[in-house]
Amino acid sequence: MLRQLEVKSRARTEFIDITADVQTMIGNAGVTSGLCTVFVLHTTAGITINEGADPAVQRDMIAFLDRKVPADHSYTHAEGNSDAHIKSTLVGTSVTIPVEGGKALLGTWQTIYLCEFDGPRQRRIAVTIMADS
């Protein structure tokens, strides 16, 4: 089953915790065991799973990506957001998570993030939940 999640970002670059939204979608789907794929429907945003307990981790990741892929580089893309396209490719646009006991099977510190690289914007995320047969 396919669901869509709408998320509004507030900054050009930020990591937005969408774990609770994904968990709610899994619970509402009634799937107790299977897989959940989270896919962002944009070319300047990404999806990742990483530590959620310490916000310094997200700040460090953003700072690292900004150093490696600076916004002010001499890119040829006319829209001026080539750095966001590159960061999206590096981070990736989807994750697949096991579902067990009606919930996403995540480690103690794991959080699902929408990675915004060209905000603020309204973002759409496709969440596909598949039950084991």
Beta strands, then each sheet from edge to edge (+ up, - down):
strand 1: 2-8
strand 2: 14-17
strand 3: 33-40
strand 4: 45-51
strand 5: 94-100
strand 6: 103-104
strand 7: 110-116
strand 8: 122-131
sheet 1: 1+ 8- 3+ 5- 6+
sheet 2: 2+ 7- 4+
end
